[in-house]
Amino acid sequence: MADPTRRKIAVLGEMAELGDEAAAWHDRVAEQVIRLGPAKVIGIGSGHMDRMLTTITAAGLTAAKASEGVPLIEEITRVLKPGDVVLVKGANALGLEAVARELAGMPTP
């Protein structure tokens, strides 16, 4: 059984590599994010990501685009609380693999 005190945080990168299928896949991911109901969604990228974040916030979830000029890992760790579970949906073109590795190396409470 899931621990109700553990918040779910989703870090999602634009899936630019999907070509003509990108819009449909971003819509599918948005539907799943809404179904899972994370406490916060941080989106990286534009275009399809902007639409995805709009869909997610319209469903009543907290979502925001990553700030420009702020290191992504810094932005993520600012919202984290002890016990949070973070999903990083990788987008190597956006450098999310490095972010996932850095988060995985953080000490746990």
Summary of the structure (lengths in Angstrom):
residues: 109
radius of gyration: 13.6
end to end distance: 19.7
largest distance: 42.8
contacts: 288
relative contact order: 0.23
helix: 48%
strand: 17%
